Amino acid sequence: MERIHSFRVFGSRLGLGRMRRMLHLLGDPQDGMNIIHVAGTNGKGSVCRYVYSVLEENGYRTGAYFSPYLERFTERIEFDGEEISREDLVRYAEQALGAAEEMVRRGWESPTEFELVTAIGFLYFAAKNADFIILEVGLGGRGDSTNICSQPAVTAIVSISYDHMAQLGNTLPEIAAEKAGIIKEGVPVVVCVEDPDAFEVIRKRAEELSAPLIDASRVRISTVRESLEGCIFDAMPDEELRAQLSGMMQWQNIEISMCGHHQISNTVCALLMIEVLRKRGIRIEEERLHRGMKKAVQKGRFEIMRKNPYLILDGAHNPAGARALKETVRRFFGGDRILLCTGILADKAYREIVGEWSQLDADVLVTEVPNPRKMDAAALAGVFAETEPYRSGRRSIAVIADYEEAFAYAERKKQDYDLILWAGSLYLIGGVRRMITCVE
């Protein structure tokens, strides 16, 4: 792990040249793989999890590459429902590190840490002879190392909102253009994007590449039941979409275990990707589809860790994620006593995030993320103090910079609240989740 993390000094640099060289030295393990590629600002991890669960439930040998991890590095690479073992991580890391060292020896630019880890994943999946590989884009799309796959089975762009603007652009169309970089010639792309200008950028790119665009907004949702344990809903594609996907019918009584109305959109995106696979002749049994959807769970996404009082974790770390979290909390905990515990990274849109969360009418405990990019706790508390209900003193703000001490404080105060909500950076959520697991 020290050798892998030593590549952090090369930062996060988009572009596929280094990745191509490294994989070529490794024998191009990605060639011939059945790849499902998912990009998006928010929701892409959940979409990957839904598709992964359904394929696994249908008996396919399926690998998945997630980014980032919460508690253990091995969470990033899964196969048939199991994280990569420590022994396999060492085995394939040695191969990838050898290729990286050879690149430097030849005078080539060194790969980044993310590129190195992606190569480890490809080596592992190739050795497992996987039927399908699900790749979650790390950053953007066009220059992300996962975009090395030349002919995926299906791609998806789950959402477009503001995040990583320094690398991707300052407008939604600019961000959309980067994410549209995963679209490949003739390969169907499922799109779940609300902003019309961002959608148009993606539509034009798909048209240029003769890639069939499957618009998730053409699916009408009927929510049957929604609760903290998930929801059951029906979904009806319109006539044009049904014709595009060879006469597919509606989905009935789809049950999911991840909470939040936004998860319905993620599920629809995953269902459409599965229909694309079916159209290609991939066998997906209806009963197993339903079972896979219900089994799918993504850690740190409105994850209920405890009840009485509720203890929930959510890795909302950009304005769109903060808004979705706010709406979910209001739906299920409106009027309840809430303690919001949070820490975010300094390079995030913290004022917009705080603007969303200040509407929860919650007491706040501000801490710091266990990451060098952390935002100072006192500075973040100051941003909360500028908003209602904190400016008026109606709700309190506590500041404890050390997140482990903050966790202990929240545990002492838990009987004063109906909900203890930890939200913000995934680095923070991962650290807190480890502590909760140890306590439990």
C-alpha positions in Angstrom: 0.0 0.0 0.0 2.9 2.4 0.7 4.3 1.7 -2.8 0.8 2.3 -4.4 0.2 5.5 -2.4 3.7 6.8 -3.3 2.2 7.6 -6.7 0.1 10.3 -5.2 2.9 12.7 -5.7 2.0 12.7 -9.4 -1.5 14.0 -8.6 -4.6 13.6 -10.6 -3.9 14.2 -14.3 -6.4 13.4 -17.0 -5.3 11.8 -20.2 -5.0 8.3 -21.6 -1.4 8.2 -22.9 0.1 6.9 -19.7 -2.6 4.3 -19.3 -2.2 3.0 -22.8 1.6 2.6 -22.3 1.2 0.8 -19.0 -1.5 -1.6 -20.1 0.5 -2.4 -23.3 3.5 -3.3 -21.1 1.1 -5.6 -19.2 -0.2 -7.3 -22.3 -3.4 -5.2 -22.7 -5.5 -7.2 -20.2 -8.5 -5.0 -20.9 -8.8 -6.2 -24.5 -11.8 -8.4 -25.1 -13.6 -7.6 -21.8 -17.3 -7.1 -21.7 -17.3 -3.7 -20.1 -20.2 -1.6 -18.7 -19.0 2.0 -18.2 -20.7 4.6 -16.0 -20.0 8.3 -15.6 -21.8 11.1 -13.7 -21.4 13.6 -11.0 -23.6 11.8 -8.5 -25.2 8.4 -8.4 -22.8 6.5 -10.6 -21.7 4.3 -7.8 -25.2 3.3 -6.9 -26.0 2.6 -10.6 -23.0 0.4 -10.9 -24.1 -1.4 -7.7 -27.6 -2.1 -9.1 -26.3 -3.5 -12.4 -23.6 -5.5 -10.6 -26.1 -7.0 -8.3 -28.5 -8.0 -11.1 -25.8 -9.6 -13.2 -24.4 -11.5 -10.2 -27.8 -12.7 -9.3 -28.3 -14.0 -12.8 -25.1 -16.2 -12.5 -22.7 -14.1 -14.4 -19.1 -13.8 -13.3 -19.0 -10.1 -12.7 -16.3 -7.7 -11.6 -16.8 -4.1 -10.4 -14.4 -1.2 -10.0 -15.5 1.5 -7.6 -14.1 4.8 -6.7 -13.3 5.8 -4.0 -13.4 3.4 -1.1 -14.8 4.1 2.4 -13.0 1.8 4.9 -10.6 -0.6 3.1 -8.6 -0.1 -0.1 -9.8 -3.6 -1.3 -13.4 -2.3 -1.5 -12.4 -0.7 -4.8 -12.1 -4.0 -6.7 -14.8 -6.6 -6.4 -15.6 -9.9 -8.1 -18.6 -12.1 -7.5 -19.6 -10.2 -4.4 -16.2 -10.3 -2.7 -13.5 -7.7 -2.4 -10.1 -8.5 -3.9 -8.1 -10.5 -1.4 -4.9 -9.0 0.1 -2.9 -11.7 -1.6 -4.4 -11.0 -5.0 -3.9 -7.3 -4.4 -0.2 -7.9 -3.8 0.1 -10.2 -6.7 -1.4 -7.8 -9.3 0.0 -4.7 -7.7 3.5 -6.1 -8.2 2.9 -6.6 -11.9 1.4 -3.1 -12.3 4.2 -1.5 -10.2 6.8 -3.3 -12.4 5.2 -1.8 -15.5 5.2 1.7 -13.9 8.9 1.3 -13.0 9.6 0.2 -16.6 7.9 3.3 -17.9 10.1 5.6 -15.8 13.2 3.6 -16.8 12.3 4.3 -20.5 12.0 8.0 -19.8 8.2 8.0 -20.1 5.8 9.9 -17.8 4.9 8.0 -14.7 1.3 6.8 -14.2 -0.8 8.4 -11.4 -2.0 6.4 -8.4 -5.5 6.1 -9.9 -4.1 4.8 -13.2 -2.0 2.2 -11.3 -5.0 1.0 -9.3 -7.1 0.8 -12.5 -4.4 -1.4 -14.1 -4.5 -3.7 -11.0 -8.2 -4.0 -11.5 -7.9 -5.0 -15.1 -5.2 -7.6 -14.4 -7.3 -9.1 -11.6 -10.5 -9.2 -13.7 -8.6 -10.8 -16.7 -7.2 -13.5 -14.4 -10.7 -14.2 -13.1 -12.0 -14.5 -16.7 -15.0 -12.3 -15.8 -18.1 -12.3 -18.0 -18.8 -8.6 -17.3 -16.7 -5.7 -15.8 -18.5 -2.7 -14.4 -16.3 0.4 -14.3 -17.2 3.5 -12.3 -15.5 6.6 -13.7 -13.1 8.2 -11.3 -13.1 11.8 -12.6 -14.9 13.2 -15.6 -14.8 10.7 -18.4 -12.8 11.7 -21.4 -9.4 11.5 -19.8 -10.2 9.2 -17.0 -8.1 6.0 -16.9 -11.3 3.8 -17.0 -12.0 5.3 -20.5 -9.3 3.1 -22.0 -11.9 0.6 -23.0 -12.6 1.0 -26.7 -15.8 -0.9 -27.2 -17.9 -1.3 -24.1 -21.2 -3.1 -24.1 -23.1 -0.1 -22.8 -22.3 3.3 -21.3 -24.3 5.6 -19.0 -24.1 9.2 -17.9 -26.1 9.3 -14.7 -26.1 13.0 -13.7 -24.4 16.3 -14.4 -23.9 18.9 -11.6 -21.1 21.0 -10.2 -18.1 19.3 -8.8 -14.3 19.1 -9.7 -14.7 22.3 -11.7 -10.9 22.9 -11.8 -10.5 19.8 -13.9 -13.8 19.6 -15.7 -15.0 23.1 -16.4 -17.1 25.8 -14.7 -20.4 25.3 -16.6 -22.7 22.3 -16.8 -22.2 22.0 -20.6 -18.4 22.0 -20.1 -18.7 19.3 -17.5 -21.1 17.4 -19.7 -18.6 17.5 -22.6 -16.0 15.8 -20.4 -18.3 13.1 -19.2 -19.6 12.6 -22.8 -16.0 11.5 -23.6 -17.0 7.9 -22.5 -19.4 7.6 -25.4 -18.1 5.3 -28.1 -19.0 4.8 -31.7 -22.2 2.7 -32.1 -22.4 1.9 -28.4 -25.7 2.7 -26.7 -25.5 5.3 -24.0 -28.2 5.7 -21.2 -28.6 9.3 -20.2 -30.2 10.6 -17.0 -29.4 14.3 -17.1 -31.9 17.0 -16.2 -30.2 20.2 -17.3 -31.2 20.8 -21.0 -28.0 22.4 -22.0 -25.9 19.6 -20.6 -28.2 17.1 -22.2 -27.8 18.7 -25.6 -24.0 18.5 -25.4 -24.4 14.7 -24.7 -27.0 14.3 -27.4 -24.8 15.9 -30.1 -21.8 13.8 -29.1 -23.9 10.6 -29.3 -25.2 11.7 -32.7 -21.7 12.4 -34.0 -20.7 8.8 -33.0 -23.9 7.1 -34.1 -24.4 6.0 -30.5 -28.0 5.2 -29.7 -29.1 7.6 -26.9 -31.5 6.2 -24.4 -33.2 9.0 -22.5 -34.2 8.1 -19.0 -36.6 11.0 -18.8 -38.9 9.1 -21.1 -39.7 6.7 -18.2 -42.7 7.7 -16.1 -42.4 6.7 -12.4 -45.3 5.7 -10.1 -44.1 5.4 -6.5 -46.0 2.7 -4.8 -44.3 2.9 -1.3 -41.4 4.8 0.0 -39.8 4.4 3.5 -36.4 4.5 5.2 -35.9 0.8 4.1 -36.2 1.8 0.4 -39.1 1.9 -1.9 -41.3 0.0 -4.3 -42.3 1.6 -7.6 -43.6 1.0 -11.1 -41.9 2.5 -14.2 -43.4 2.9 -17.7 -41.2 3.8 -20.7 -43.0 5.8 -23.4 -43.8 4.3 -26.8 -40.6 5.7 -28.4 -38.4 4.3 -25.8 -40.1 0.9 -25.9 -39.7 0.8 -29.6 -36.0 1.8 -29.3 -35.5 -1.1 -26.9 -37.4 -3.7 -29.0 -40.8 -3.5 -27.5 -39.8 -3.7 -23.8 -42.8 -3.4 -21.4 -43.1 -1.6 -18.1 -41.4 -2.6 -14.9 -43.7 -3.4 -12.0 -43.1 -3.6 -8.3 -39.4 -2.9 -8.5 -38.1 -2.9 -4.9 -34.9 -1.3 -3.8 -33.3 -1.1 -0.4 -31.4 2.2 -0.8 -33.4 5.2 0.5 -34.1 8.5 -1.2 -36.1 9.6 -4.1 -33.0 10.1 -6.2 -32.3 6.4 -5.9 -35.4 5.8 -8.1 -33.7 7.7 -10.9 -30.5 5.7 -10.4 -32.5 2.5 -10.5 -34.2 3.5 -13.8 -30.8 4.2 -15.3 -29.6 0.7 -14.2 -32.8 -0.9 -15.6 -32.3 0.7 -19.0 -28.7 -0.5 -19.1 -29.9 -4.0 -18.3 -32.5 -3.7 -21.2 -29.7 -2.8 -23.6 -27.8 -6.0 -22.5 -31.0 -8.0 -23.0 -31.4 -6.5 -26.5 -27.8 -7.8 -27.2 -29.0 -11.3 -26.2 -27.8 -11.4 -22.6 -30.2 -13.5 -20.5 -31.7 -11.7 -17.5 -34.5 -13.5 -15.7 -37.3 -11.3 -14.4 -37.3 -12.8 -10.9 -33.6 -12.6 -10.6 -33.7 -9.0 -11.8 -36.1 -8.1 -9.0 -34.0 -10.0 -6.5 -30.8 -8.3 -7.6 -32.3 -4.8 -7.4 -33.5 -5.4 -3.9 -30.1 -6.8 -2.7 -28.1 -3.9 -4.0 -26.7 -1.7 -1.2 -24.0 0.9 -1.4 -22.1 1.8 1.8 -22.2 5.5 2.9 -25.3 6.4 0.7 -28.0 7.3 3.3 -26.9 4.2 5.2 -28.7 3.5 8.4 -26.2 2.3 10.9 -28.4 2.3 14.0 -31.9 3.1 15.2 -33.3 4.6 18.4 -32.0 7.1 17.8 -31.2 6.9 14.1 -27.5 7.1 13.1 -27.2 7.6 9.3 -24.1 8.2 7.1 -24.2 9.9 3.7 -21.3 10.9 1.5 -22.9 14.0 0.1 -20.0 16.2 -0.9 -21.3 18.6 -3.6 -24.3 20.9 -3.9 -26.5 18.4 -5.8 -25.7 15.6 -3.3 -26.4 18.0 -0.4 -29.7 18.9 -1.9 -30.8 15.3 -2.4 -29.8 14.5 1.2 -31.7 17.5 2.5 -34.8 16.4 0.7 -34.6 12.9 2.0 -34.0 14.0 5.6 -37.0 16.4 5.3 -39.2 13.6 4.0 -38.5 11.1 6.8 -37.4 13.3 9.7 -39.3 16.5 9.2 -39.9 18.1 12.6 -37.5 15.7 14.4 -34.5 16.7 16.5 -31.4 16.4 14.3 -27.7 16.7 14.9 -25.8 17.2 11.7 -22.2 16.2 12.0 -20.1 17.3 9.0 -16.7 18.0 7.5 -15.9 18.7 3.9 -12.9 19.3 1.7 -11.7 22.9 1.2 -11.9 22.6 -2.6 -15.6 21.9 -2.6 -18.5 24.4 -3.1 -18.9 24.6 0.7 -21.1 27.7 0.7 -23.7 26.1 -1.6 -23.5 22.8 0.5 -24.0 24.8 3.8 -26.9 26.7 2.1 -28.7 23.4 1.5 -28.0 21.9 5.0 -28.9 25.1 6.9 -32.5 24.4 5.8 -32.6 21.2 7.8 -33.2 23.2 11.1 -30.6 21.0 12.8 -28.0 21.5 15.4 -24.5 21.2 13.8 -21.3 19.6 14.9 -18.4 20.7 12.6 -15.3 18.6 12.4 -12.4 18.1 9.9 -11.9 15.5 7.3 -8.9 13.1 7.8 -7.3 14.3 4.5 -4.8 17.0 3.7 -7.4 18.8 1.6 -9.6 19.3 4.6 -11.5 22.6 5.3 -10.7 24.1 8.7 -13.5 23.3 11.1 -13.7 26.8 12.5 -13.9 28.3 9.0 -16.7 25.9 8.1 -18.6 26.7 11.3 -18.3 30.4 10.3 -20.1 29.7 7.1 -22.9 28.0 9.0 -23.1 30.9 11.4 -23.9 33.2 8.5 -27.1 31.3 7.8 -30.5 30.8 9.5 -31.2 29.2 11.9 -27.6 29.7 13.3 -27.4 33.5 12.9 -30.4 33.9 15.1 -29.1 31.5 17.7 -32.1 29.2 17.3 -29.9 26.3 16.6 -26.4 25.5 17.9 -23.0 25.0 16.3 -20.3 22.9 18.0 -16.7 22.7 16.7 -14.5 19.8 17.4 -11.6 19.6 14.9 -10.6 16.0 15.6 -13.2 13.8 14.0 -12.7 10.9 16.4 -13.3 13.3 19.3 -16.3 14.7 17.4 -17.7 11.1 17.1 -17.3 10.6 20.8 -19.2 13.9 21.5 -22.0 12.9 19.2 -22.3 9.5 20.9 -22.6 11.3 24.3 -25.3 13.6 23.0 -27.3 10.9 21.0 -30.2 10.7 23.5 -31.0 14.4 22.9 -31.8 13.7 19.2 -34.0 11.6 16.9 -31.3 11.5 14.2 -27.5 11.8 14.2 -26.6 12.5 10.6 -23.0 12.3 9.5 -22.6 13.9 6.1 -19.9 15.3 3.8 -16.6 14.0 2.5 -16.4 10.3 1.9 -13.0 10.4 3.7 -14.9 11.5 6.8 -17.7 9.0 6.3 -15.3 6.2 5.9 -13.4 7.1 9.1 -16.7 7.4 11.1 -18.0 4.1 9.7 -14.9 2.3 10.9 -15.5 3.7 14.4 -19.1 2.7 14.4 -18.3 -0.8 13.2 -15.8 -1.1 16.1 -18.3 0.2 18.6 -21.1 -2.1 17.4 
